Amino acid sequence: MTDGVSALPMDALRVVRATAADSDRLTAMVRGARAYEGEYAAMVAGYLVEPAYIEAHPVFLAVDGRGTLLGFYSLLLGGAELDLMFVADGAQGLGIGRRLIVHMLGEARAAGLTSVRVVSHPPSEGFYRSVGAERVGVSPAQPPKVTWERPELVFPVPAPG
C-alpha cells in the first residue's frame, strides 16, 4: 500500500469515542465500503450515520497517529447489539477489526452486558466467528433493501477479572 497503513504499528492505533462531527466521514466509510458493492449495494445506498445517532450510542473510531479513520463500530446498549462495524478497505487484514472487537467487548462488559448480538453482512460472518462470535440463527430477508438472509451471531462477553 502506498498510504502507509500497511506499516502502521498496532501501538500507533488508538480507539477513541466518536463525536457528532465525525458523522460525514463515518457515512462515507459505510457508503464506500467495497464489501457492499454489487448485490449488497442497496443496503448502504443513502445510509447516513447521523450526528444524533453518534450522540445517542457508543460509537468508537480506530485512528492512526494522524487521526486517519481506519475503522469504527457502534454498540446499541439497550439491545445489546453491535449495530455497525467497518474497517477501511485499505486497512483490512491488519488486525484493526480484531482490535475494535476487543474494545467493544470491554465496553459491553463495563455496561453490564453478558452477550452482544450481531446481524452480520453475509461476507463478514467468517471474521466475526474468527474473533469469538457464535452463529445462533439467521435473520430473514427484508425486501426491498435486504433480499438475502443474514447470519445472526452472538459474542459472549467475558466476565470481569
Sequence and secondary structure as in RCSB ss.txt:
>XXXX:A:sequence
MTDGVSALPMDALRVVRATAADSDRLTAMVRGARAYEGEYAAMVAGYLVEPAYIEAHPVFLAVDGRGTLLGFYSL
LLGGAELDLMFVADGAQGLGIGRRLIVHMLGEARAAGLTSVRVVSHPPSEGFYRSVGAERVGVSPAQPPKVTWER
PELVFPVPAPG
>XXXX:A:secstr
  SSGGG  GGG EEEE  GGGHHHHHHHHHH GGGSGGGHHHHTT    HHHHHHS EEEEE TT  EEEEEEE
ETTTTEEEEEEE GGGTTSSHHHHHHHHHHHHHHHTT SEEEEE  GGGHHHHHHTT EEEEEE  BTTTB S E
EEEEEE     
